Amino acid sequence: MALPSTLHQLDLQLAHVDRGVERALSLRIARHPSETMERVWLRALALAWQWEEGIALGPGLCEPDAADVLALQPDGRAALLVRVGRPSPERVVRDVSQNAGARVAVLFEGPRTMEAFLQEARKLRLDRLARAELAAVDPDLLGALGAHEDRRLKAALTIVSDHLYLDVAGRSVDGPLHRGTYPEP
């Protein structure tokens, strides 16, 4: 018998200064039994990084082909698709190709993962990746967040000039958001 998902409640005060966004978010995140807390946090950070009205968390690892974060247009078509962790370049190219007009973004678990992704994409000449927004979270920041295993958490996140500042359970952590582009010189 398969283990059930664990539901995590994250009350997040979001301030995305560069985009003029201030919101109190109440996120219910289903954690698949094989999912790490770092990946749970990566999904929450991706939602905050790309915040717009109508944005939602995807089904997670339960449906591997589904986006981790998405926003739909009123007609039901995708307006935004975000993948997290280590997606394959081919998967991201499919997202770009199959969702005309939608923004596609990837939030990697670290700069090394993003660089490996870009190297593979250059080798395969996947030029449509130029239309995807690519960024990576600092691994030390993600590791510090992953240490919080509580099922109910309150946190504050401020994003300023590609830098993340978090206060989680009374502890402050911060780190840069590394950007990537395809093709890179």
N, C-alpha and C positions, 0 to 999 in steps of 0.2 A: 504494500500500500504506500502510495506517495505521501510525503510529508506536506502539510499545508503551508501556505505562505504566512509570514508573520506581518502583522499590520503595525506600522510605525506612524505616530502622529507627530508632525513637526509644525510648530507655530513659529512662523518666520516673519520678522519685520524686515522688509526689503527696502533699501534705498539705492537705486541705480542712478547716481548723480548725473552721469553724462547723458542719460536718456530722460531725465526729469521724472523718474518713477519713484513713488513712495507708496507702498502697499503693506497691509497686514495680511499674510497668507496663512491659511490653515491647510497643510498638505497631509493627506493620508497616503502613505507609500507602502504598497504591498512588497515585502521582501521575499523573493523566492528562496527556498532552502539552500540552493547552491550559490546565492548572491552574497557578496561581501558587504560590509557596512560602507566601505569606501565607494562601492558602486552605487549604493543607495544615496550617499551624499552627492556623488557625481550627477545623478539624475536630478536631485533637488537643486544643485548649483546650475545645471543646464537650464532648468525651468526659470530660475531667477535671472540668469545671464541673458536669456532671450525673451524675457517677460513681455507679453502683449495681452490684450483682452482676449478671452476665449482659449488661452493656452492650457494644456492639461498634460499630466503624466500619462505615458502609454502603459501598456500592460506589463512591461518589463520582460524578464527572461521567460515568462510563460509562453510568449509568442515571439520567437527570435526574429522574425521578419518584420515585426511592427516597430515603428519609431519609438524611442524612449520618451520623447516629448513631442507633442504636436499641437497645432492650432488649425482649426478648420474655418473656411469661408462660409458665409450663410448658405451657399448652395451645396455644401458638404465636401467640396474639394479642399485639398490641403493648402493651407496658407504658409505653414512652417512645419518642417520635420527636423528633429534633432536626434542624432545618435551619440551615444557616450561610450567611453572605454576604448575598445580596440576594434572598431568595425573594419571590414575589408574595403579597400578602395573600390572594388567592383560593386559592393552593396551601396556605397554612397553615390556612385555614378548612376546606378539604377534609380535611386531616389531623385536625383537631378533630372534624369531622362523621363521618368514616368510621372512627374509632378510639375508640369509646365506652369510657370508663374509662381511656384512656391519657393520660399527661401529654404535652403538646406544648410544645416550647420552640424559640426562635429565638435564635441568637447572630449578631448583625450585625457587619459589618466596620468599623463606626464609628457614632457617635451621629447623624451626618447621614443615613446610610442608614436608620437606625431611625426617625428623624423623618419622612423621606419615606414610609416604609412606613405609619406611623401616619396621616399626612395622607391618603394614598390610601384607607386602610381607613375612616377617618371619612367621607370623601366617598362611599364605597360602602355605608356603614352596615353593616359586617360585624361585628355584635355578638358572634358566637361567638368572635372573637379575644380577648375578655375572659378566656377559659379558657386562653390560651397565655401562657407565661412568656417575656418579651422582655428581652434584654440586648444590649449592644454593647461590644466591646473597644475600648480606646483606640487610635486609628490610629497614634500614635507607637510604641506597644508592638508592634503588629502589624508595622509597618515594620521595626523592629529585629529581630524574630524572622524575618521574611522574608529578611533578609540572610544567614541561615544556610542555605546550599544543600547542605550535606554530606548524603550518603546515610546516614550513621550518626552519630547524635548522642546525647549524654547530657545530660539536663536535670533540674532540680529545680523544681517548681512548688508554691508555697504560696498558698492562697486564704484570705484573712481579710477578713471584712466587705466583700465586694464589691471587693476589691483583689487584684490578681494580682502575685506576686513570682516572678520566674524567674531561674535561673542556668543559662545555656546556654553550653557550651564555655568556661567560666571567666569569662564576662561576666554581670553582673547587670543586669536590666531590670525595670521594674515599671510598673503603670498601673491605673487604675480600671476597674471593670466597671460601665458605665452601665445603669441599669434603665429600662424603659419599661412603660407600662400602657395598655390600651385599655379604655374611652375615656379619653383624657387631657382634662383641663379646658381 
